[in-house]
Amino acid sequence: MNPNQALWEKGDFTQIAAWMRQSGEAVVKSLGVKPPLRALDLGCGDGTTAVPLARLGAEVVGIDIARNLVAAGNKRAAEAGLKRLAFREGDASDLQGVGDRSFDLTLSVFGAMFSPKPFEVAKEMVRVTKPGGRIVMGNWIPNDPTSFVSQLLKISSAFTPPPPEGFISPMTWGVDSHIVERFGKAGVPKEKISMVKDTYHFVSPDKSPAQVIESFRRFYGPTMNAFEAAEKAGKVEELHAQLLELAKAQNRGTGGGTSIPATFMRVTVSL
Ligand SMILES: C[S@@+](CC[C@H](N)C(=O)[O-])C[C@H]1O[C@@H](n2cnc3c(N)ncnc32)[C@H](O)[C@@H]1O
């Protein structure tokens, strides 16, 4: 099986996405969408941004590589009565069946960045977006101590076997020069790309940082892999201690709950 797909189908990202709804809605609100509008949400998971986009009246297609998340997204859409929102399986680096210039907005919040083929992803996003339309990406930032997920993945990868030769880290999508190079190869000049730092919040009022880390351990593919490897190497406690220290240090929640602000790179490409 495609390892990218296997990684995300391994866990249950809906358990993590539950803490991301507030910021997902805020990101969508900040886009100022004015229907009628066709939007594509790539690496949409179970609809953290696709659902609020559809609620604003956009016609939304959510594409994700993980079949369990596509099913969870379609269930949420049906429960919410959102008839103009559909989720389907697909790969951000090869959008089969998606026509050229078919969307006013192509959005990907911590989604397409996880494809191992970043140049193909940039090319596909540009191809399917209409001239005059926008591409908006949210990407974690490497080596930024305030970018919670990049730090969590950095710790996790230190316990996981090295990736295959030539593997391009998803975190490179948080670096200006890579972003400009990738969209540049897809035909977009630098002046059309804006990159600003923004903040996402992981909010779980009823879970302590220790419980949050436990959920990452049980449900988040990359962390699950790290714990499996750490177990074989007898390093589970070390990994757990490092992740817990990170979550506690970043937590701004009060009353026993968790609220972690996480810096990300917001990329807007105007076509
Ligand atoms: C961190 S989750 C974010 C999900 C969602 N955007 C959210 O904010 O809740 C990353 C998502 O990207 C999806 N993904 C990873 N690689 C992908 C690819 N090559 N094509 C499409 N989706 C992909 C995963 O299945 C997962 O749903």
The ligand as an ORCA input file, in Angstrom:
! r2SCAN-3c Opt
* xyz 0 1
  C      -2.868     16.738     10.018
  S      -4.205     16.058      9.123
  C      -5.175     17.520      8.791
  C      -6.593     17.235      8.411
  C      -7.507     18.456      8.231
  N      -7.030     19.369      7.213
  C      -7.717     19.179      9.535
  O      -7.254     20.318      9.664
  O      -8.360     18.606     10.423
  C      -3.435     15.671      7.576
  C      -4.403     15.134      6.551
  O      -3.759     15.086      5.274
  C      -4.131     13.870      4.640
  N      -3.106     13.569      3.633
  C      -1.831     13.191      3.849
  N      -1.204     13.018      2.669
  C      -2.111     13.287      1.694
  C      -2.066     13.281      0.269
  N      -0.954     12.950     -0.399
  N      -3.185     13.604     -0.405
  C      -4.333     13.911      0.252
  N      -4.432     13.923      1.589
  C      -3.335     13.626      2.314
  C      -4.226     12.896      5.789
  O      -4.958     11.747      5.480
  C      -4.876     13.735      6.876
  O      -6.272     13.716      6.803
*
